């Protein structure tokens, strides 16, 4: 009887340990096939460039391809929904950014709750934006842009990467705080918006710094100021927009998230490798080239940032009365 009871207890203990053992085994084997990093915007913008940089690093470190998949549409919601509904096995990830925080308030009905339905992995970088103009536009400084926009209400066109995108929100906050009315022209990603700005179809773009400095250096675009509270290394010669519009400040952030219920062992593996990337001299140089300042940190720290940004931009959406297109 005692022997049978001991056998039962040993079997029960072994059974209870199985889920933990299988999760650890899964994490040790992870990834077992190519991993998708979903980007909710078109190729060519800051989200896309950041995803490709970190994807290349993770591919080298973890021995499987980390392939970027651009699923543009609905201000990033299409890509986000694809990830939250994916199996929570670490093989489908999302490159998250400001629109994920904005959309929680901008859209009354979504098929997911971003904060509830994702598992934060790690912040990757924080990137300032830059105010860009087509060279034919008469303004050469932020005060001149404000003066021209006030003298021509509703006539200055302001491109963005889509309704609710970081560039859009930066522009709307500028409109409100500077007392101007530039007309929003949404695109499906920064790449197409930048292309039309270069062609002169639109006049102003609050752009993420990745992929823009070359156009400024060659004179194809004019840069007025950065939107961050500190000067950006990639545009060190530019003033801050807040120098002319007191209190104005916007920085984009990028990070990786997984579907909720992804095993913590896989989250920890990805978090560890991302933090390693942000201390690697070669990777730091690549992020610096596009104006990115490392974020890193724990999953809980990235979760806190997402919650704070959701609250901040929720207030802006409500105050300005923004609606999705």
Buried (B, 14 or more C-beta within 10 A) or exposed (E): EEEEEEEEEEEEEEEEEEEEEEBEEBBEEBBEEEBBBBBBBBBBBBBBBBBBBBBBBBBEBBEBBBBBBBBBBBBBBBBBBBBBEBEBBBBBBBBBBBBBBBBBBBBEEBEBEBBEBBBBBBBBBBBBBBBBBBEEBEBEEBBBBBBBBEEEEEEBBBBBBBBBBBBBBBBBBBBBBBEBBBBBBBBBBBBBBBBBBBEEEBBBBBBBBBBBBEBBEEEEBBBBBBBBEEBBEBBEEBBBBBEBBEEBBBBBBBBBBBBBEBBEBBBBBBBEBBBEBBEBEEBBEBBBBBBBBBBBBBBEBBBBBBEEBBEBBBEBBEEEEBEBE
